[in-house]
């Protein structure tokens, strides 16, 4: 029996997702260096795939800010955030996310609390390795956790504003120090979630503010010097 169109699309989707993860890993690990040109044909040859999924993947990575595209030049890898850009990004987050945490604590339901606990349970300990294949789980958890808090705040505009920054991808490109930075992150997430699920709005707001300040300082300490 021949595969139908749905099976064909499913195969293409799996292939595209695989190519996406492989190219993103090259960027996150610095194997594709900041500023490096990313040629569709060269990537297709490197990964032994057709150009079609590569085109889709590069467009997706451009939308996430990991690639830029210039007329007549094609794609290139975006620079890593500078210290000034890290500080600016966290200033925005400090304006938005503590309020979101406090608001979420005021609105919390048993179902919401269960979602928070499930997210914390999805990553019981910080990964040790410093390659993207090692730490991608904590980067994904970090993105999901902060997005969930934004969702529970009940403000679609705030949630969309944070999603557009793709901050988790850009920050984790700087460096991941294994459990040295991962364990404090998870502990801070637990403190935020504890205040949220208990409905303590002021404590949730303060816990989020302390978490973001500590995270900013960690990234500035290990990040680029200029």
ZIQUI-V700118 format. One record per residue. PHI is phi as a letter, one per 30 degrees, with the letter a starting at -180 (999 if undefined). D_CENTER is the distance of its C-alpha to the mean C-alpha in Angstrom with 1 decimal. Layout:
PHI&D_CENTER / PHI&D_CENTER
//
This chain:
999&41.4 / d&39.2 / d&35.6 / d&35.1 / d&32.8 / d&30.2 / d&30.1 / d&29.8 / d&26.8 / d&25.2 / d&25.8 / d&24.4 / d&21.2 / d&20.8 / d&21.7 / d&19.2 / d&16.3 / d&17.7 / d&18.0 / e&14.4 / d&13.2 / d&16.0 / d&15.4 / d&11.7 / d&12.9 / d&15.7 / d&13.6 / d&11.2 / d&14.5 / i&16.4 / d&18.9 / c&18.4 / d&19.0 / e&17.9 / i&20.6 / d&21.6 / d&23.0 / b&21.5 / c&24.5 / e&24.3 / d&27.4 / d&26.6 / d&23.2 / d&25.2 / d&27.9 / d&25.6 / c&23.9 / h&27.3 / b&26.2 / d&27.5 / d&26.2 / d&25.3 / d&22.0 / d&21.1 / e&21.8 / d&19.6 / d&16.6 / d&17.2 / d&17.4 / d&14.1 / d&12.4 / d&14.5 / d&13.3 / c&9.6 / i&11.4 / d&11.4 / b&15.0 / b&17.9 / b&21.1 / c&24.5 / e&27.8 / i&29.9 / c&27.4 / i&24.6 / c&21.0 / b&19.9 / d&16.8 / d&15.6 / d&16.4 / d&14.3 / e&14.0 / d&17.4 / e&18.3 / d&19.5 / d&16.3 / d&14.3 / d&17.1 / d&17.2 / d&13.6 / d&14.2 / d&17.6 / d&16.1 / d&13.9 / d&17.1 / d&19.1 / c&17.2 / d&15.5 / d&18.6 / d&20.6 / d&18.2 / d&18.6 / d&22.3 / d&22.7 / d&20.9 / d&23.3 / d&26.2 / c&25.2 / d&24.2 / c&25.9 / e&26.6 / d&24.4 / d&21.4 / d&22.1 / d&22.2 / d&18.7 / d&17.4 / d&19.5 / d&18.3 / d&14.6 / d&15.9 / d&18.1 / d&15.5 / b&14.8 / d&18.2 / b&17.8 / d&15.5 / d&15.5 / c&18.0 / d&17.4 / c&15.8 / c&15.1 / e&11.9 / d&13.9 / d&14.5 / c&11.3 / d&8.8 / d&9.9 / d&8.9 / d&5.3 / d&5.5 / d&8.0 / e&6.6 / d&4.6 / d&7.9 / d&10.1 / d&9.6 / d&9.8 / d&12.8 / d&14.4 / d&14.2 / d&15.7 / d&18.4 / d&19.4 / i&20.9 / c&19.9 / d&18.4 / d&18.6 / d&16.5 / d&13.8 / d&13.9 / d&14.0 / d&10.7 / d&9.1 / d&10.8 / d&9.4 / h&6.0 / d&6.1 / d&3.2 / d&4.1 / d&7.4 / d&8.0 / d&7.6 / d&9.9 / d&12.4 / l&13.2 / b&12.8 / c&16.2 / i&16.4 / d&17.8 / d&18.9 / c&15.5 / d&14.0 / d&17.1 / d&17.2 / d&13.7 / d&14.8 / d&18.2 / d&17.0 / d&15.0 / d&18.4 / d&20.3 / d&18.5 / d&18.9 / d&22.5 / d&23.4 / d&21.8 / d&23.6 / d&26.8 / i&26.7 / c&26.9 / d&25.5 / d&26.4 / d&25.1 / d&21.7 / d&21.5 / d&22.6 / d&20.3 / d&17.2 / d&18.8 / d&19.6 / d&16.2 / d&14.6 / d&17.7 / d&17.5 / d&13.8 / e&14.9 / d&18.0 / d&16.4 / d&14.3 / d&17.5 / d&19.6 / c&17.9 / d&16.8 / d&19.1 / c&22.4 / a&22.8
//
